[in-house]
Amino acid sequence: MEATRRVSKLVSVLLSLGALILLLLWMQGVIGGHKIAPGETPLAARSLEGPFEPDEARRVSYVQTEEAVGTVKAKREVLIAPRIMGALLELPYREGDVVESGKMVARLDDRDIRARLEQARSAVASAQSEFARAQSDFERFKRLRDQEAVPQQQFESIQAAYKAAEARLRGAQEALREAEVNMGFALITSPVTGYVVEKHMNVGDMASPGRPILTIQETGGLRLEAAVREGLAGSVQLGDALRVRIDALQLDLIGKVEEKVPAADPMTRSFLVKVSLPQTPGLRSGMFGRLSIPTGTVAPLTVSARAIQKVGAIETVWVLQEGQPPMRRYVRTGRLYEDRIEILSGLSEGERVAVPSAGKMEPAAESAGAGFPGTHGGLWG
């Protein structure tokens, strides 16, 4: 009896083990079916509705580029600072206001300057009167000396007084001119036409030479300043026309390289490249930009970007085969080249795919949603 139970138990174990092995073999497709190579797995049969156009997977030559990021800046930025000290009485412009060249942007308190100007005028008048007397004495004593009517020593004393009066007059006149010039410095004008990007002071503040009051950026002169890695420095030359992408405006511009700083930044190992930009509505200093630098040509395998259907991270296409119904196939895509997209795997050169020509292609009603989770019957979205 004991031997019979042992044999029965062994048979049960062997049968269970055999069943498990058969199940694993069936799941791997070794028995009861066959495996299909990756990238060629047809999904559940479906048919296309709606117009579509065939597109052939083919290699197309494109210029390969590398991006360098940068910032849009004004070609000319002016710091408006006074040349004399004084309290700010007027500051009519605010940040964002447009300023025309030659317009007054600030006015300083000029009462001290006016007082000094009046003092200088009085000093000139006094010096002129003194000089007139000294000149008259000099001319009179010169005639007397010529007649040997006065000693030479007395004449030389009168001559020295005359020259001193002349020097004092010149000094007073120079001080007057300086006071008149300083009077003009009380009114501060803009040297360029542009817009105020920063206001550093307010009315009532004490302005002094060297301290900026306003920052004005000249209009019509913007450029992208981008840091280009040193390995690409040789690919950028002065005068090159390069594409610039402004993300904030969703706009591509063509700029011209107008300056390349010859020295690299030792911290970032990059060169500063300045690309002038055309006048563009909405383009402002400080915006983010991408500079595309050509590095060579490539010929990737591509199809129309509209042929790709995405469901989450899964990408598929409808493959058209002669004499067979369209099949959906998994693909893996790469870079987007204009209206075509690179195919990394899943298609071979020469294969044809379906591209919607009008509206959306839909599957047949009887098979809607079958065989591809998450589509809900729609193929193009």
Secondary structure, 3 states (H helix, E strand, C coil): CHHHHHHHHHHHHHHHHHHHHHHHHHHCCCCCCCCCCCCCCCCCCCCEECCEEEEECEECCEEEEEEEEEEEEECCEEEECCCCCEEEEECCCCCCCEECCCCEEEEECCHHHHHHHHHHHHHHHHHHHHHHHHHHHHHHHHHHHHCCCCCHHHHHHHHHHHHHHHHHHHHHHHHHHHHHHHHHHCEEECCCCEEEEEECCCCCCEECCCCCCEEEEECCCEEEEEEEEHHHHHHCCCCCEEEEEEHHHCEEEEEEEEEECCCCECCCCEEEEEEECCCCCCCCCCCEEEEEEEEEEECCEEEEHHHCEEECCEEEEEEEECCEEEEEEEEEEEEEECCEEEEEECCCCCCEEEEECCCCCEECHHHCCCCCCCCCCCCCC
